[in-house]
Amino acid sequence: MVNQERLVQEFLELVQIDSHSGKEGEIAKVLRKKLQDLGLEVYIDDANKKVGGETGNLIAKLRGTGKGETILFSCHMDTVKPGEGVKPLVKDGVIYSDGTTILGGDNKAGIAAVLEGLRIVKEKNLSHGDVEVVFSIWEEGGLFGVKNLDYNKINAKYGFVLDSGGAPGEIITVGPSQDKVNAKIFGKPAHAGVAPEEGISAIMIAARAIENMKLLRIDEETTANIGVITGGEATNIVTPLVEIKAEARSISEDKLDAQTEHMVQAFKQAAEEFGGRVEMDVERMYPPFRIEEEEEIVKKIKEAFSQLGLKAYTTSTGGGSDTNILNGNGVKSVNLGIGEKKPHTLEEHVYIEDLVNSAKMVAQIIQVFAQ
């Protein structure tokens, strides 16, 4: 069913196209032609005018030849750094980079699987409903592409995001919401050797705030982390400014609200205690999602996996993805495992078997939803 040689060669082609976030213009051009050659109508939105970059999101539609729900497949075109000049290597059924860059399987393995799945449907002349495809920009670092997607062009009831590290069969049905929690802590400068008592140390305020915070694993649904601390210029100056970048996540928005407020109050109380002040910047980055086991999307995708002889299982994640945003915009979506191993590292790799099964998965999902 899958043309393995074609699939692997296309994946190797895609990972060698540089596409850091904001630099997706060339890969969008290549993918646009590939989709048009497959008979899809292709549209590029103006998301880049809102977030920057060379291109908007690529939106495509394969018109249905029969009955069935409209479904959507989604992957992101951008990669993290270092991702320029990728030199893929194939060894013993696994695809690696040469170790000087990432591979880019996150998320080009998903893109290759979608393209091959569509080719299978076309070559076998399989009956199908409308199939929509979104290849988004700027997923890494903030999900900015799909946040600014032209949803007027989307009619799908169900969505499938191919962007998880589990092998095909993994169905992520639960994901958390995230808050960005950033603080600017203001103290008062003074000479640390001559008159330290005249100063207010922003570092001490930060230390007291963090000491009083619940962090890391809060409970089974909630996490929080201080990620970046910057400040100070010299040891002989009482530090007047510290900036902190932090986050909180939870599957429960009530718990997330409580954790974020706890962190904000810890900063404020510490600043008041030392006579300094703090400016807070809190932003809800994306909503949570939860798809129940008995819902149609889960039942049908399990049916697709069963027909392929793959073990299906549902699970949750502590990370965010385009899945969160699609659900928040009315497209009931799950994230599917495609075997992205060690993403964002120089050891990133993809098993060819997972790549093949991912392509089979795409074609089978299309068939199941056409029934």
C-alpha positions as CSV (number, residue, x, y, z in Angstrom):
1,M,0.0,0.0,0.0
2,V,2.8,2.4,0.9
3,N,5.6,3.1,-1.6
4,Q,8.4,2.9,1.0
5,E,11.1,4.1,-1.3
6,R,9.1,7.1,-2.4
7,L,8.1,7.9,1.1
8,V,11.7,7.8,2.4
9,Q,13.1,9.8,-0.5
10,E,10.4,12.5,0.0
11,F,11.2,12.7,3.7
12,L,14.9,13.0,3.0
13,E,14.1,15.8,0.5
14,L,12.0,17.7,3.0
15,V,14.5,17.6,5.9
16,Q,17.1,19.1,3.6
17,I,15.0,22.2,3.1
18,D,15.9,24.8,5.7
19,S,12.8,26.0,7.6
20,H,13.5,27.5,10.9
21,S,10.5,29.3,12.4
22,G,9.8,32.4,10.3
23,K,11.8,30.9,7.4
24,E,9.3,28.5,6.0
25,G,9.0,30.2,2.6
26,E,10.9,27.6,0.6
27,I,9.3,24.6,2.1
28,A,5.8,26.1,1.7
29,K,6.6,26.6,-2.0
30,V,7.6,23.0,-2.4
31,L,4.6,21.7,-0.5
32,R,2.2,23.8,-2.3
33,K,3.3,22.3,-5.6
34,K,3.2,18.7,-4.2
35,L,-0.4,19.2,-2.9
36,Q,-1.5,20.8,-6.2
37,D,0.0,17.9,-8.1
38,L,-2.2,15.6,-5.9
39,G,-5.3,17.6,-7.0
40,L,-5.8,19.6,-3.8
41,E,-6.9,23.2,-3.8
42,V,-4.2,25.2,-2.0
43,Y,-4.5,28.6,-0.2
44,I,-1.9,30.4,1.9
45,D,-3.3,32.7,4.6
46,D,-1.8,35.9,5.9
47,A,-0.7,34.7,9.4
48,N,2.8,35.9,8.7
49,K,1.6,39.5,8.5
50,K,0.6,39.1,12.2
51,V,3.5,37.1,13.5
52,G,6.3,37.8,10.9
53,G,8.0,35.4,8.5
54,E,8.2,34.6,4.9
55,T,4.9,32.8,4.4
56,G,1.5,32.2,6.0
57,N,0.0,28.9,6.8
58,L,-0.6,26.5,4.0
59,I,-4.3,25.3,3.8
60,A,-5.3,22.7,1.3
61,K,-8.5,20.8,0.4
62,L,-9.1,17.5,-1.4
63,R,-12.7,17.5,-2.5
64,G,-14.6,14.4,-1.5
65,T,-15.6,11.7,-4.0
66,G,-18.2,10.2,-1.6
67,K,-19.9,10.7,1.7
68,G,-18.2,11.2,5.1
69,E,-17.3,13.8,7.6
70,T,-14.8,16.5,6.6
71,I,-11.5,15.7,8.4
72,L,-8.3,17.6,8.8
73,F,-4.6,16.6,9.0
74,S,-2.2,19.1,10.5
75,C,1.6,19.4,10.8
76,H,3.9,22.3,11.2
77,M,6.5,23.3,8.7
78,D,9.0,25.0,11.0
79,T,11.9,23.4,12.9
80,V,14.0,24.4,15.9
81,K,17.7,25.4,15.6
82,P,20.2,24.1,14.6
83,G,18.3,23.0,11.6
84,E,20.1,24.5,8.6
85,G,22.1,22.3,6.2
86,V,20.6,19.0,7.5
87,K,22.5,16.0,6.1
88,P,20.3,12.9,6.7
89,L,21.8,9.5,7.1
90,V,20.0,6.1,6.7
91,K,21.3,3.2,8.7
92,D,19.7,-0.1,9.7
93,G,16.2,1.1,9.1
94,V,16.6,4.4,10.9
95,I,17.0,8.0,9.6
96,Y,19.4,10.3,11.5
97,S,21.1,13.6,10.9
98,D,24.9,13.7,10.7
99,G,25.0,14.8,14.3
100,T,25.7,18.5,13.6
101,T,22.1,19.5,13.3
102,I,18.6,18.3,14.3
103,L,17.0,16.0,11.8
104,G,13.7,17.8,11.4
105,G,11.5,14.8,11.8
106,D,9.6,17.1,14.1
107,N,7.5,17.7,12.1
108,K,8.5,16.7,8.6
109,A,7.9,13.1,9.3
110,G,4.2,14.0,9.8
111,I,4.2,16.0,6.5
112,A,5.7,13.1,4.6
113,A,3.2,10.7,6.1
114,V,0.3,13.0,5.1
115,L,1.6,13.4,1.5
116,E,2.0,9.6,1.1
117,G,-1.3,8.9,2.7
118,L,-3.0,11.2,0.2
119,R,-1.2,9.5,-2.7
120,I,-2.4,6.1,-1.6
121,V,-6.0,7.4,-1.6
122,K,-5.6,9.0,-5.1
123,E,-3.7,6.0,-6.6
124,K,-6.2,3.4,-5.3
125,N,-9.1,5.7,-6.2
126,L,-10.6,5.3,-2.8
127,S,-13.9,6.9,-2.0
128,H,-13.5,9.7,0.6
129,G,-15.1,12.8,2.1
130,D,-13.6,16.2,2.0
131,V,-10.0,16.1,3.4
132,E,-8.4,19.3,4.6
133,V,-4.7,19.8,5.3
134,V,-3.0,22.5,7.3
135,F,0.8,22.9,7.3
136,S,1.4,25.6,9.8
137,I,4.2,28.1,10.4
138,W,5.8,29.2,13.7
139,E,4.6,26.2,15.8
140,E,7.9,26.1,17.7
141,G,8.0,28.6,20.5
142,G,4.4,29.6,20.7
143,L,2.0,27.9,18.3
144,F,1.7,31.2,16.5
145,G,0.8,29.9,13.1
146,V,-2.3,28.0,14.0
147,K,-3.3,30.7,16.5
148,N,-3.5,33.0,13.5
149,L,-4.9,30.4,11.0
150,D,-7.7,31.6,8.7
151,Y,-10.4,29.5,10.2
152,N,-12.9,30.7,7.7
153,K,-11.2,28.3,5.3
154,I,-11.6,25.3,7.7
155,N,-14.8,23.2,7.6
156,A,-13.5,20.1,9.3
157,K,-15.4,18.5,12.2
158,Y,-12.4,16.4,13.3
159,G,-8.7,17.0,13.2
160,F,-5.6,14.8,13.4
161,V,-2.3,16.5,14.4
162,L,0.7,14.3,13.5
163,D,3.2,15.6,16.0
164,S,4.0,13.2,18.8
165,G,6.9,10.9,19.7
166,G,5.0,7.7,20.3
167,A,4.8,5.1,17.7
168,P,1.7,5.0,15.4
169,G,-1.1,3.8,17.6
170,E,-0.6,6.5,20.2
171,I,-3.7,8.8,20.5
172,I,-3.2,11.9,22.8
173,T,-6.7,12.9,24.0
174,V,-5.8,15.1,26.9
175,G,-3.5,18.1,27.0
176,P,-2.9,21.0,29.4
177,S,-3.3,24.7,29.3
178,Q,-0.3,26.9,29.8
179,D,0.3,30.3,31.4
180,K,3.4,32.4,30.7
181,V,4.4,34.0,34.0
182,N,7.0,36.7,33.6
183,A,8.2,39.1,36.3
184,K,10.4,42.2,36.4
185,I,11.7,42.7,39.9
186,F,12.9,46.2,40.8
187,G,15.2,46.9,43.7
188,K,17.5,49.8,44.4
189,P,21.2,50.1,43.4
190,A,23.9,50.9,45.9
191,H,27.6,50.2,46.3
192,A,27.8,46.8,47.7
193,G,31.0,47.5,49.7
194,V,30.5,51.1,50.8
195,A,26.7,51.4,51.5
196,P,24.9,48.1,50.9
197,E,22.2,49.0,53.4
198,E,21.1,51.8,51.1
199,G,20.3,49.3,48.4
200,I,17.5,46.8,47.8
201,S,18.6,43.6,46.1
202,A,16.3,42.4,43.3
203,I,18.1,39.1,43.6
204,M,17.1,38.7,47.2
205,I,13.5,39.5,46.3
206,A,13.6,36.9,43.5
207,A,15.1,34.3,45.8
208,R,12.5,34.9,48.5
209,A,9.7,34.7,46.0
210,I,11.0,31.4,44.5
211,E,11.6,29.9,48.0
212,N,8.0,30.5,48.8
213,M,6.6,29.0,45.6
214,K,5.3,25.5,44.9
215,L,7.1,24.4,41.7
216,L,7.8,21.5,39.4
217,R,5.2,18.7,39.9
218,I,2.3,20.2,41.8
219,D,-0.1,17.3,41.4
220,E,-1.0,14.8,38.7
221,E,-2.5,17.5,36.5
222,T,-0.4,20.5,37.2
223,T,3.2,21.6,36.8
224,A,5.2,24.9,37.2
225,N,8.7,26.0,36.5
226,I,11.1,28.9,36.8
227,G,12.9,28.7,33.4
228,V,15.1,31.9,33.0
229,I,16.6,34.3,35.5
230,T,18.6,37.3,34.3
231,G,20.0,40.3,36.2
232,G,23.0,41.9,37.7
233,E,26.1,43.6,36.3
234,A,28.8,43.5,38.9
235,T,29.5,42.1,42.3
236,N,30.0,45.5,43.8
237,I,26.5,46.7,42.9
238,V,23.4,45.8,44.8
239,T,21.3,44.4,41.9
240,P,18.4,46.8,41.0
241,L,16.7,44.6,38.4
242,V,16.0,40.9,37.8
243,E,13.8,39.5,35.1
244,I,12.3,36.0,35.5
245,K,10.5,33.9,32.9
246,A,8.3,31.1,34.3
247,E,5.4,29.0,33.3
248,A,2.5,27.0,34.8
249,R,0.5,24.2,33.2
250,S,-2.5,22.2,34.1
251,I,-5.2,20.0,32.5
252,S,-7.6,21.8,34.9
253,E,-8.0,25.5,34.2
254,D,-9.2,26.1,37.8
255,K,-6.0,24.5,39.0
256,L,-3.9,26.6,36.5
257,D,-5.6,29.8,37.7
258,A,-4.8,28.9,41.3
259,Q,-1.2,28.0,40.5
260,T,-0.6,31.2,38.5
261,E,-2.1,33.4,41.1
262,H,0.0,31.7,43.8
263,M,3.2,32.5,41.8
264,V,2.1,36.1,41.2
265,Q,1.4,36.6,44.9
266,A,4.7,35.1,45.9
267,F,6.5,37.7,43.7
268,K,4.4,40.6,45.0
269,Q,4.7,39.6,48.7
270,A,8.5,39.2,48.4
271,A,8.8,42.6,46.7
272,E,6.7,44.2,49.4
273,E,8.8,42.5,52.2
274,F,12.1,44.0,50.9
275,G,10.7,47.4,49.9
276,G,11.0,46.8,46.1
277,R,8.3,46.4,43.5
278,V,7.4,43.9,40.7
279,E,5.8,44.1,37.4
280,M,4.0,41.0,36.2
281,D,3.1,39.8,32.7
282,V,0.8,36.8,32.7
283,E,-0.6,35.4,29.4
284,R,-2.7,32.3,28.7
285,M,-0.8,30.7,25.9
286,Y,-3.3,28.0,24.9
287,P,-6.4,26.2,26.3
288,P,-6.5,22.6,27.5
289,F,-8.3,19.9,25.6
290,R,-9.9,16.6,26.7
291,I,-11.5,14.1,24.3
292,E,-13.5,11.3,25.9
293,E,-13.0,7.7,25.0
294,E,-16.5,7.2,23.9
295,E,-16.4,10.1,21.4
296,E,-16.7,9.2,17.7
297,I,-13.3,10.6,16.8
298,V,-11.6,8.2,19.2
299,K,-13.7,5.2,18.3
300,K,-13.1,5.6,14.6
301,I,-9.3,6.1,14.9
302,K,-9.1,3.0,17.0
303,E,-11.0,1.2,14.3
304,A,-8.5,2.5,11.7
305,F,-5.6,1.2,13.8
306,S,-7.3,-2.1,14.3
307,Q,-7.7,-2.6,10.6
308,L,-3.9,-1.9,10.2
309,G,-3.1,-4.4,13.0
310,L,-1.6,-1.6,15.2
311,K,-2.2,-1.5,18.9
312,A,-4.1,1.7,19.7
313,Y,-4.1,3.4,23.1
314,T,-5.1,6.8,24.5
315,T,-2.9,8.9,26.7
316,S,-2.3,12.4,28.0
317,T,0.6,14.8,27.5
318,G,2.1,17.6,29.6
319,G,3.1,19.5,26.4
320,G,1.3,21.9,24.2
321,S,0.8,21.5,20.4
322,D,-1.4,22.8,17.6
323,T,-3.9,20.3,18.9
324,N,-4.8,22.7,21.8
325,I,-5.5,25.6,19.4
326,L,-7.5,23.5,16.9
327,N,-9.7,22.3,19.8
328,G,-10.1,25.8,21.1
329,N,-11.3,26.9,17.6
330,G,-14.0,24.2,17.3
331,V,-12.1,21.5,15.5
332,K,-12.3,18.4,17.7
333,S,-8.7,17.1,17.4
334,V,-6.3,14.6,18.8
335,N,-2.5,14.4,18.5
336,L,-1.1,11.2,17.0
337,G,2.2,9.4,17.5
338,I,4.4,9.2,14.5
339,G,7.7,8.2,16.1
340,E,9.5,11.5,16.5
341,K,12.4,10.3,18.6
342,K,14.6,12.7,20.6
343,P,13.2,15.9,18.9
344,H,15.0,19.2,19.4
345,T,18.3,17.4,19.9
346,L,21.3,16.4,17.7
347,E,20.3,12.7,18.3
348,E,16.9,13.1,16.7
349,H,15.9,10.1,14.6
350,V,13.0,8.4,12.9
351,Y,12.4,4.7,12.3
352,I,11.4,4.0,8.7
353,E,8.8,1.5,10.0
354,D,7.2,4.3,12.0
355,L,7.2,6.5,8.9
356,V,5.5,3.8,6.8
357,N,2.9,3.1,9.5
358,S,2.2,6.8,9.8
359,A,1.4,7.0,6.1
360,K,-0.8,3.9,6.3
361,M,-2.5,5.6,9.3
362,V,-3.4,8.7,7.3
363,A,-4.9,6.7,4.4
364,Q,-6.8,4.4,6.8
365,I,-8.3,7.3,8.8
366,I,-9.5,8.8,5.5
367,Q,-11.2,5.5,4.6
368,V,-12.8,5.0,8.0
369,F,-14.3,8.4,8.1
370,A,-15.7,7.9,4.6
371,Q,-17.7,4.9,5.7
